[in-house]
């Protein structure tokens, strides 16, 4: 008896259901309606946002938090182009993500059909791989490929395109192959390279380690803790590596970015060995120039071509961070090296503790400022003190606002702090907060954002209300685009009002108008009570905090001196 025919869209939907994808972040459109049709009522829940950019930022946040591919789905043409910023962000953050897009049918290509454009060509430089399926019976194979590629090796975004006529084409179920392979990347470490790293450590006087996104993606928490404790090496954490080791650990000196108050600058200029563990040597390290020129560099990365970017690396190690650390820990234990290393490096660790206290003392006045308008570091401190539970999630968005929060936030575990990362795209905050609350419904989720950045995807407040995701959003309202304003003042002597000044906007009233709760805070003493009332309400809340528009952040100073501003 002949089996009933199915469509390409049914094959795609079936592959996603079989893969047990919990959520697809999306905004509907005609070119993806066939997939929607067969996901309706299934265990795969479509989470609809108010803008495709938000859907991609939610998928990126999901990928960061879970270390598994987040999934977004958009329609053709403008739906696709609206998604590009989030794809680029995931590319730069090495986040596993699968973007599914519909497109014009094959029969209508180059005929000026609605929303036709060369989508694959546009997105190709931004992703690990582009996959365009032209055969409905192979749709499940393409879904499987997309996830395998996104999650293996160095994670990243993958683009998966289905022309709408392929989705609507009938196919014999007997012709459909349904692979469903899950790949875990974990390479055994080269024992000779591990031995070389131990030898470098033994020869060093002032070593430091920096753990980044690669360490987080490899699940290296336990191996990293053993490594720094047995080798007695000071650790700094970076991007998604923040919180891998608690900031309260005696060998963890918090964030690696040197504008964070502490001992980072002193450590980087005095170190004689930098062990880079799954972190890229980027602008945040002045392209490698922040480190002592005489220091040796050992770099561990799962992506060989990443090793040596911007700085000569004395010991390149291509491999999984967790595996390399485990091999090093084995050698330290086997050769009974720990006691000697602890004795050798204790003076260096003590020196950094002293520098750390002195560095933090320089910002203490601003953290405790009672000034009105409110100093943004005081706001950051109040948020940091209030969000003190291990499972609390803090999201930061905005130029200066992310800087202030990054200078202040104390992390005790990984995967509980999100910002826009190395791509620096404003507008990620509200979608990321919504994704975090969706994933962790019983945790407190707070977004700290600038008044400029909150405007991009403001209607995601409505999404949070509609989806019953009671996030709390704190807006540091300095009346405009503070980072650009201050960098212009430093560089050209004045701020150009068009493009840097917004003015006073009652964002809290706007949120109230769509069903949330709003608070206006103008005195630093009102911050804590507003936070308490917001979380006690169990509703989506906006706390509009009027912060000092004249306060200049270290990031603004740095921006004033980047090459783009040089005559």
C-alpha positions, 0 to 999 in steps of 0.5 A: 500500500502506498504511503501518504505523501508528506511535504518538505516542511513536515520533514523539517518540523519532524527533524526539529521535533526529533531533536527535542529543540525546546524553543525556536525564537522567531517572527512569523512570515509567509515563507516559513509558515509551512514549518510553523504549520507542522510545529503547531501543537508540538513539543517545539515551542515557537517563541515570537518576538517583536523584531527578528533582531530580538529573535536572534539575540534570544537564540544567541543568549540561549546558546551562551547559557546552555552551551547548546545551539540556540535556534532562530527562524525568520522569513525571507528578505527583510526578515532575513536582513533584520536578523543579520546583526544577531548572527554577526554577534553570535559569530564574534562570541563563538556561540552555537546557533542555527538560523533557519530562513525561508526564501523565495521559491526556486521557480521564482528566483530572479523574477522580482518576486516579493522579498527575493534577494541573494540571502546565502551570499550576504550571510556567508562571511558571518557564519561557519557554514551556509546550507541551502536545501533544494530537495525536500527528501533531504531536509532532515539531513540538512537540519542534522548537519546544521546542528552538528556544525554549529556545536562542534569544534569552535562553536558558531552560527550556521545558516540553513535556508529552505526555499518555500516551494521546497517546503511545500513539495510533496515527498514519499516518506520512504525517501526521507532519511532522518539522521540525528547525530550529536557531536561533543568536541573533546580532543585528548591533549598532546602530552608533550605540549602539556609537559612543555606548558608545565616546564614554562610554568616552572621557569616563570616567576610571575605567571598569570592565566586568562580563561575565556569563552573556550574554557567555558564552552569546554566545561573546564570549571573543575579542571581549571580550579584544580589547575590554578590551585595546584600550580598556584597561578593567579587567574583572570576571567574573560567574556563567557569565562567570567564566573568559571572560578568565583571572583571570591576565590583567593586565586581569581582576580576577577575580570581580565579587562584592564579598566576593571578596578583591581590588579589587572594592569599591574599583573599584565605589565609585570607578568613573565608568562601569560597562559591564554585558555580559550580566549582571543587576544583582541582589543580588550588586551590592546591587541596583545600590547597590554602584556609585558613585551618580554613575557612568554605567551602560551595559548590554548585554543580549539581553533588552530588558526586563532593561535597567534593573532596579534601577538607571537605565541611561544607555546601554541597548543591546539586542543580542548581547554578542558583536556589540556588542563586535565593533562597538566593536572595529571603531570603536576600530581604525578611529579609532585610539583604543587608544593614547590609551585605554591612556595615559588609563586606565593610572593607574586600572588600576595603582591597582586592581592595588594595591588588588587586592594589598591586598585579597587580603592580608587573607585570606592568613592564613586561606588559609594557616591551620594551625588545627585544626579546619581553616579553610574558606579553607585547604581552598578554597586547597588545592583551588584549588592542586591543581585547576590544569589548564586542563581541570579542573572544579570544582563548588561547593555549600553556603551557606558552602562555595560562598562560600569556594570563590567567594572563592578559585577561580582560573579560566583558561577559561570553562565549568569552574566551576559553582555554584548561581547566583542561585537559590541552590538547595543540592543541585545539586553532585553532579548537576552534578559527574556531568554534568561528568564525563559530558561531560568523561570525561578531565578531573578533576572535583571537587565541594566541598560542605557537609555539609548540602547533600550530604545532599539528593541523597546517592544520586547518589554511587551513580549516579556509581559505577553509571555509572563517573563517578569524581568526587572530592567534598570535604565541608567538614564544619562539623557543620551548616547553617553559614550559617544558624547564624552568621546567627542568631548575628549577628542574634538572639544565638544559633543555634537548634539545631533546624535548624542543627546536624547533628553529626558524620557519617562521610560517607566511610564511607557512600560506602565502603559503596556501593562508593566510596572514603573519606578522613577529613581532620582536619589541613590538612596531610592535604588535599593527600595525600588529593586526590592519593590520591583522583584516583590511585584512579580511583574515586568518592571522598569526602574528609570534611574537618572544618572549623571550625564557628565560622568566619563567612563574609561571606555569613553576615554579609550574610544576617544583615542581609537584609530577611527577618531584620528585625523 
